[in-house]
Amino acid sequence: MEQIKLSNEVSISRLVHGVWRMTEWNMQPKDTVQLVEQCLELGIDTFDHADIYGDYQCEKMFGKAMELAPELNDKIKIVTKCGIQLVSQKRPKNYIKHYDTSFEHIVWSAENSLKMLKRSNVDVLLIHRPDPYINPEEVAKAFNKLKEEGKVKAFGVSNFLPAQFKALQAHLDFPLVTNQIEVSVAAHQEFENGNIDFCQENGLRPMAWSPLAGGAIFTAQTHRFITLKNVLHRISDHMGVPIDQVMYAWLLQHPVGLIPVVGSGKIKRIKSAVAALDVKLSRQQWFDIWVASRGEGVA
């Protein structure tokens, strides 16, 4: 599988495996080891985490699995995120959901992620959401410390708008390497808010979370989603592939070079995502999906 170079130090696989729902997969550590090994066999060597996933449990679960097969840590890349503070028994001091991008929290969170994951470093650390109380100088100070100490190789953001990205970048001596954003056949806001244009302008490869629209297409309830599902089925029937592969192909073919985060614990679903790398849509098929999703003609 193609490797995407994010920086001189970091490259990641064209598809990334996401563990957001790991606590729902009902896996024992040995099962997680097997899933990681299967992903590697498919060419997926990058795993997407966040400190808050699974109510602060997913990193710990993943780390316990890696203890059973420590040699895998040399074969995989880790992306993780910080900055969101949930109301949780794991964070008893939090009485309201909020953001914390202070120097102290970023450093503590990154170091805690390393502890949970049983690693000496992570490949990419992202600020999970825009923080209205952000001090870019503090974020830059934290990033510099983590980079100098070899704990994080590269840095990026998630769900940032172009102006927010530029405001943080202006305080850094090294480039932010990606923006992880929500993009799917049913989620076009990143085309409208300038993020796709910004990434193309600056040569950034964005990661796409929820690339299958959270499964909403498969259980279509609204007129818009039913129409979109019908179009996807028409195209998938014509091409002889499942509709999930058409949905992935729609993302993979966009010139910006989206990197989908595949969030399934089922190897069958992951294999299907990999197979989508070979599905080629025509430009008209791409726009057929675009128009169906938007419920309007192309002006």
C-alpha positions as CSV (number, residue, x, y, z in Angstrom):
1,M,0.0,0.0,0.0
2,E,1.2,3.5,-0.8
3,Q,2.9,5.5,2.0
4,I,2.0,9.1,2.3
5,K,4.9,11.4,3.3
6,L,3.7,13.9,5.9
7,S,7.1,15.2,6.8
8,N,10.8,14.2,6.5
9,E,10.3,12.0,9.6
10,V,6.8,10.7,9.2
11,S,4.9,8.7,6.5
12,I,1.6,6.9,7.0
13,S,-0.3,4.3,5.1
14,R,-2.9,5.5,2.5
15,L,-5.6,4.1,4.7
16,V,-5.5,4.5,8.5
17,H,-7.2,2.2,11.0
18,G,-9.2,4.1,13.6
19,V,-10.0,2.8,17.1
20,W,-12.7,5.3,18.2
21,R,-15.2,2.5,18.8
22,M,-12.7,-0.1,20.2
23,T,-14.6,-0.4,23.5
24,E,-17.6,-1.7,21.5
25,W,-15.7,-4.4,19.7
26,N,-15.6,-6.8,22.6
27,M,-12.1,-7.8,21.9
28,Q,-9.5,-9.4,24.2
29,P,-5.9,-8.2,23.9
30,K,-5.0,-11.2,21.8
31,D,-7.8,-10.3,19.4
32,T,-6.5,-6.8,19.1
33,V,-3.0,-8.2,18.3
34,Q,-4.5,-10.3,15.6
35,L,-6.4,-7.4,14.1
36,V,-3.2,-5.3,14.0
37,E,-1.3,-8.1,12.4
38,Q,-4.1,-8.5,9.8
39,C,-4.0,-4.7,9.1
40,L,-0.2,-4.9,8.6
41,E,-0.7,-7.8,6.1
42,L,-3.1,-5.5,4.2
43,G,-0.6,-2.6,4.2
44,I,-2.3,-0.5,6.9
45,D,0.5,0.4,9.3
46,T,-1.1,3.5,10.9
47,F,-3.5,3.5,13.8
48,D,-5.6,6.6,14.8
49,H,-6.2,7.2,18.5
50,A,-7.3,10.0,20.8
51,D,-6.9,10.3,24.6
52,I,-10.7,10.5,25.0
53,Y,-11.7,7.6,22.9
54,G,-13.7,5.0,24.8
55,D,-14.0,7.3,27.8
56,Y,-10.2,7.4,28.0
57,Q,-9.9,3.6,27.7
58,C,-8.9,2.9,24.0
59,E,-5.3,3.9,24.3
60,K,-4.9,1.7,27.4
61,M,-6.6,-1.3,25.8
62,F,-4.4,-0.9,22.7
63,G,-1.3,-0.7,24.9
64,K,-2.2,-3.8,26.8
65,A,-2.5,-5.7,23.5
66,M,0.9,-4.4,22.3
67,E,2.4,-5.8,25.5
68,L,1.6,-9.2,24.2
69,A,3.5,-8.5,20.9
70,P,5.9,-5.7,21.6
71,E,7.7,-6.3,18.3
72,L,4.6,-4.8,16.5
73,N,5.5,-1.4,18.0
74,D,8.4,-1.2,15.5
75,K,6.1,-1.9,12.6
76,I,3.2,0.5,13.3
77,K,2.7,4.3,13.3
78,I,0.5,6.0,15.9
79,V,-1.6,9.2,15.5
80,T,-3.2,10.4,18.6
81,K,-5.1,13.5,19.7
82,C,-5.5,15.7,22.8
83,G,-7.3,18.9,23.9
84,I,-10.8,17.7,24.7
85,Q,-11.7,17.4,28.4
86,L,-14.8,15.2,29.0
87,V,-17.0,14.9,32.1
88,S,-15.9,11.4,33.2
89,Q,-15.1,9.4,36.2
90,K,-11.6,9.1,34.7
91,R,-11.3,12.9,35.0
92,P,-13.1,13.6,38.4
93,K,-12.1,17.3,38.4
94,N,-14.1,18.0,35.2
95,Y,-17.6,19.3,35.8
96,I,-18.2,20.6,32.3
97,K,-16.9,19.4,28.9
98,H,-14.3,21.8,27.7
99,Y,-11.1,22.3,25.8
100,D,-7.6,22.5,27.3
101,T,-4.7,23.4,25.0
102,S,-2.5,24.8,27.7
103,F,1.2,24.0,27.7
104,E,0.8,21.8,30.8
105,H,-2.1,19.8,29.5
106,I,-0.7,19.1,26.1
107,V,2.6,17.9,27.5
108,W,0.8,15.8,30.2
109,S,-1.7,14.4,27.8
110,A,1.0,13.4,25.3
111,E,3.1,11.7,28.0
112,N,0.1,10.0,29.4
113,S,-0.8,8.7,25.9
114,L,2.7,7.2,25.6
115,K,2.3,5.6,29.0
116,M,-1.1,4.1,28.0
117,L,0.2,3.0,24.6
118,K,3.4,1.5,25.9
119,R,5.5,3.5,23.5
120,S,8.5,5.9,23.7
121,N,7.0,8.1,21.0
122,V,4.1,8.7,18.7
123,D,4.3,9.7,15.1
124,V,1.7,12.5,15.0
125,L,0.0,14.4,17.7
126,L,-3.1,16.4,16.8
127,I,-5.1,19.1,18.6
128,H,-8.5,17.4,18.6
129,R,-10.8,20.4,18.2
130,P,-10.4,24.2,17.9
131,D,-10.2,25.7,21.3
132,P,-11.8,29.2,21.7
133,Y,-9.5,29.8,24.6
134,I,-6.3,28.7,22.8
135,N,-3.0,30.5,23.2
136,P,-0.9,29.5,20.2
137,E,2.3,30.5,21.9
138,E,1.6,27.9,24.6
139,V,0.7,25.2,22.1
140,A,3.9,26.0,20.2
141,K,5.9,25.8,23.5
142,A,4.4,22.3,24.2
143,F,5.0,21.1,20.7
144,N,8.6,22.2,20.8
145,K,9.2,20.5,24.1
146,L,7.7,17.2,22.9
147,K,9.6,17.3,19.6
148,E,12.9,18.1,21.2
149,E,12.5,15.3,23.7
150,G,11.7,12.9,20.9
151,K,8.3,12.0,22.2
152,V,6.4,13.2,19.2
153,K,7.7,13.3,15.6
154,A,5.2,15.5,13.9
155,F,2.1,17.6,14.8
156,G,-1.2,18.6,13.3
157,V,-4.8,19.5,14.0
158,S,-8.2,18.1,13.7
159,N,-11.5,19.9,12.7
160,F,-9.7,23.3,12.4
161,L,-10.8,25.9,9.9
162,P,-8.1,27.5,7.6
163,A,-7.9,30.7,9.7
164,Q,-7.4,28.6,12.9
165,F,-4.8,26.4,11.2
166,K,-2.9,29.5,10.0
167,A,-3.1,31.2,13.4
168,L,-1.4,28.2,15.1
169,Q,1.1,27.6,12.2
170,A,2.3,31.2,12.5
171,H,3.8,30.4,16.0
172,L,5.6,27.2,14.9
173,D,9.1,26.8,13.5
174,F,8.0,23.6,11.7
175,P,4.9,22.8,9.6
176,L,1.7,21.2,10.8
177,V,1.4,18.1,8.8
178,T,-2.3,17.4,8.5
179,N,-5.8,18.4,9.4
180,Q,-8.1,15.5,10.3
181,I,-11.6,16.5,9.1
182,E,-15.0,14.9,8.6
183,V,-15.5,14.1,4.9
184,S,-17.8,11.6,3.3
185,V,-20.3,11.3,0.5
186,A,-22.8,12.8,3.0
187,A,-20.6,15.4,4.6
188,H,-19.5,18.2,2.3
189,Q,-18.9,21.0,4.8
190,E,-15.1,20.9,4.3
191,F,-15.6,21.8,0.7
192,E,-17.7,24.8,1.7
193,N,-15.6,26.1,4.6
194,G,-12.4,26.4,2.6
195,N,-10.6,23.5,4.2
196,I,-10.2,21.4,1.0
197,D,-9.0,24.5,-1.0
198,F,-6.6,25.4,1.8
199,C,-5.1,21.9,1.9
200,Q,-4.6,22.0,-1.9
201,E,-3.1,25.4,-1.7
202,N,-0.6,24.3,0.9
203,G,0.1,20.7,-0.2
204,L,-1.5,19.2,2.9
205,R,-2.9,15.7,3.0
206,P,-6.0,15.8,5.1
207,M,-7.2,12.7,7.0
208,A,-11.0,11.9,6.7
209,W,-12.8,10.7,9.8
210,S,-16.2,9.0,9.5
211,P,-15.6,8.2,5.8
212,L,-18.8,6.1,5.6
213,A,-20.9,8.8,7.3
214,G,-21.2,6.8,10.5
215,G,-23.3,4.2,8.7
216,A,-26.2,6.5,8.2
217,I,-26.3,5.7,4.5
218,F,-26.8,2.0,5.1
219,T,-29.8,2.7,7.3
220,A,-31.1,5.6,5.3
221,Q,-34.1,7.3,6.9
222,T,-34.3,10.7,5.3
223,H,-35.2,11.5,1.7
224,R,-31.7,12.9,1.1
225,F,-30.0,9.7,2.3
226,I,-32.4,7.4,0.5
227,T,-31.8,9.2,-2.7
228,L,-28.0,9.1,-2.1
229,K,-28.2,5.4,-1.3
230,N,-30.1,4.6,-4.5
231,V,-27.4,6.4,-6.6
232,L,-24.6,4.6,-4.7
233,H,-26.4,1.3,-5.4
234,R,-26.9,2.1,-9.0
235,I,-23.2,2.8,-9.4
236,S,-22.1,-0.1,-7.3
237,D,-24.3,-2.5,-9.3
238,H,-22.8,-1.2,-12.5
239,M,-19.3,-1.7,-11.3
240,G,-19.9,-4.9,-9.4
241,V,-18.6,-3.8,-6.0
242,P,-20.3,-3.0,-2.7
243,I,-21.5,0.5,-2.0
244,D,-19.0,1.0,0.8
245,Q,-16.2,0.6,-1.8
246,V,-17.9,3.3,-3.9
247,M,-18.0,5.6,-0.9
248,Y,-14.4,5.1,-0.1
249,A,-13.4,5.5,-3.8
250,W,-15.3,8.8,-3.9
251,L,-12.9,10.1,-1.2
252,L,-9.8,8.4,-2.4
253,Q,-10.0,9.9,-5.9
254,H,-10.3,13.5,-4.9
255,P,-7.2,15.4,-6.0
256,V,-6.6,16.7,-2.5
257,G,-5.4,13.2,-1.5
258,L,-7.8,12.4,1.4
259,I,-6.6,9.7,3.8
260,P,-9.6,7.8,5.1
261,V,-9.7,6.6,8.7
262,V,-11.4,3.2,8.7
263,G,-13.2,2.8,12.0
264,S,-14.2,-0.9,12.0
265,G,-13.1,-3.8,14.2
266,K,-14.2,-6.3,11.5
267,I,-11.5,-7.4,9.2
268,K,-14.0,-8.0,6.4
269,R,-14.9,-4.3,6.4
270,I,-11.2,-3.3,6.5
271,K,-10.4,-5.6,3.5
272,S,-13.3,-4.0,1.7
273,A,-11.8,-0.5,2.3
274,V,-8.5,-1.7,1.0
275,A,-10.2,-3.1,-2.1
276,A,-11.6,0.4,-2.8
277,L,-8.1,1.5,-3.7
278,D,-8.7,-0.3,-7.0
279,V,-12.2,1.1,-7.7
280,K,-12.1,3.9,-10.2
281,L,-15.1,6.2,-10.6
282,S,-15.6,8.3,-13.7
283,R,-15.9,12.1,-13.2
284,Q,-19.6,11.9,-14.0
285,Q,-20.1,9.1,-11.4
286,W,-18.3,11.2,-8.8
287,F,-20.6,14.1,-9.6
288,D,-23.6,11.8,-9.6
289,I,-22.9,11.1,-6.0
290,W,-22.1,14.8,-5.2
291,V,-25.4,16.0,-6.7
292,A,-27.5,13.2,-5.0
293,S,-26.0,14.1,-1.6
294,R,-26.6,17.8,-2.0
295,G,-30.1,17.4,-3.4
296,E,-29.5,20.0,-6.0
297,G,-28.1,20.4,-9.5
298,V,-24.6,21.6,-10.3
299,A,-24.7,25.3,-11.0
